Amino acid sequence: MLKLYDLAISPNALKVRAVLHELELPFETVPVNIMGGEGQQLEYLAKNPNGKVPVLEDGDFVLWESNAIIKYLASLRPDKHLLPTEPRPVARLDQWLFWQVAHYYQPVVNLAVEKIFKPMAGQTPDPSLVATLSQDFMRLSAILEKGLNDRDYLLGKLSVADFALAANLFMRGQLGLDISTFPAIQAWLGRVEARESWQKASAQARIQL
Ligand SMILES: N[C@@H](CCC(=O)N[C@@H](CS)C(=O)NCC(=O)O)C(=O)O
């Protein structure tokens, strides 16, 4: 059976759980206590030298990087059509996946440090950094808004890109990020978050946040 090394509150693990549910692939989860240092233990580093979640194990095949994982999973169930096959839609899918991890994730993860992890460690967030990161998030959200304003999903129909980008927005409430000025993002998120797969995958994270 597929095994997911998981952390309930991690947006990158959430996107993988949602895709697993969407594809109706049976899987088991192995919780990794990242905050307790489990990601840095030798046994875990042998699976992912970055010491991060998620990691997927499919028999003797071990894979890290959430966007690589969701593409691999979708390729196991071509009948579910979460991966395009034509060159241009494939390229468009990759464009959004690379943009998510290289750009859109950056203000989110750094705001999580400022607003969640620093206070947990008894430290004070840096207000000017919070302001800059929030502005970056809004600037990048305008790009996503434009990509969505004439379509229901990023590629026109549901694909793994929608799960990757929606997961990027999962912590918007905790991070004080307001997307109300982006109607296309709001409508699209409503569609993705209403899916049974998303509901199942995010239920666990909501309990812990
Ligand atoms: N680009 C990676 C990012 C993975 C990542 O940053 N995971 C976080 C949780 S969302 C983590 O495990 N952080 C632990 C650490 O940095 O020590 C992916 O998409 O899988």
The ligand as an ORCA input file, in Angstrom:
! r2SCAN-3c Opt
* xyz 0 1
  N       9.045     22.097     -1.504
  C       8.721     21.120     -0.509
  C       8.510     21.847      0.814
  C       8.295     20.881      1.963
  C       8.193     21.633      3.279
  O       8.640     22.789      3.427
  N       7.581     20.973      4.270
  C       7.462     21.579      5.563
  C       6.050     21.386      6.087
  S       4.889     22.265      5.077
  C       8.429     20.886      6.516
  O       8.481     19.678      6.578
  N       9.217     21.674      7.240
  C      10.123     21.142      8.200
  C      11.437     21.843      8.198
  O      11.649     22.755      7.391
  O      12.267     21.448      9.042
  C       7.476     20.333     -0.935
  O       6.659     20.913     -1.660
  O       7.328     19.161     -0.563
*
